[in-house]
Amino acid sequence: MPQLFAPVSTPQHEQAPVLGARLVPPPQWDICCAPAVSAVATPAPARRGKLADLDPNLHCSIIGTCLSTAELRKLIPRHAPQLDRKLATDLQIHHTAVELTTGGSVVAKELNKALDARHALAITKFRAARDEKDLKRLWQEAMSNGDVPGAYWALMTHPASTFDVRTLAFGDVHMLSHLVGASNRADIRRLTALEDECERLKEQSASQQVRLHDMAARHAEAVQQVATLQAELTRQAARPSHDLSAEVTQLRAALADREQKLALHTGRRNDTEQKLQAREERNVVLHSALQQANEAAGAARAELHALEQVLQQTLDGDDGQSALPQLHGLNVLYVGGRPGATAVLAKLVAAAGGELLVHDGGVEDRRGLLAAMLPRAQLVVFPVDFISHNAMQVAKQTCARHGIPCHPIRSASVASFVELMQRLYDEAPAGLAASSATPVP
């Protein structure tokens, strides 16, 4: 496509672009965007103007709008040996073209010839214009139709073109460059979306082609089968009627046999599906049981490790070493459990510097006593396998109301209690001592 718009002007403080082997100094106004410096009216010539006859400030917008970069890349390097045809940027090609057209050089004549050849139709259309009004009307039509390059060149070189008309066209082209820049990113996003949609449609089309090919093959096979059946029907129609009756009888017998086999296989399939469903349900139950067993085994291993530590301390005969971490006067309320185990737990807690408050969970002790004992404790423990449902609910609700830590354990064994106390100490070594010093509200 032709390059429609002139580049944006380069501010004075930015570095000038490199054109070949020399630098172009940064002017106050880049020639690409500078307005015409003079508005002096000149007599309208009797013939169309040339590129060299126009104000040099218009060369940039005309070259950038009315000629494509590919055309400039073919022409300009022949007159600018310092430019590499392949490595030079579009901006370098453009600036060199504008620079070489100043002063009516050979390049200006060649570009003028290329512009006339490229936009001959637009020049012919604008030739009918007789005055400034006609030129403005034709220019507005070209702007509406999007035919800017040819109309811009035809207007700039028209014999009836005036300073005001050229200034109007120059301003329109310059503002269009800003509009294009503002919508460029949206166009890129739309282009990306369209490319993705194109790829998706290509894949969908390929898939549909495969399906159509398969359908065509099946259609050809069906046509062949229809032709075969028609031939068979023709042959059967030519046979005697008694032969047909015998064949019909055979076919009915074969059909009854196949229906019987089908019913048998259907029943077997239903039985197999029921057995498979029952096995899947059993697998779910077994998986749940296995998960529970793994969790119980893990808890048992932790409790076994705790008992091994207690046993090791007992065998070592270290009377000063307690099986539990130091409790520093912590009051532990044990709800539920067996009397034999609670007696051992009371000794262990006492050896660790704490006190064990015991409530049997409502077996012999009154349930009202539990609510009275709970505020005295800084830690509540109860075994889930040896406690009444009511006592467990009372313990949870009271602990939540008073902010007392409450911990259920797996069983009423000594190992479960020892494992819990060691785990609490490992998670927060200072937690048990801090709990013993926390006042109960």
Order of alpha helices (4+ residues) and beta strands (2+ residues): beta-beta-alpha-alpha-alpha-alpha-alpha-alpha-alpha-alpha-alpha-beta-alpha-beta-alpha-beta-alpha-beta-alpha-alpha
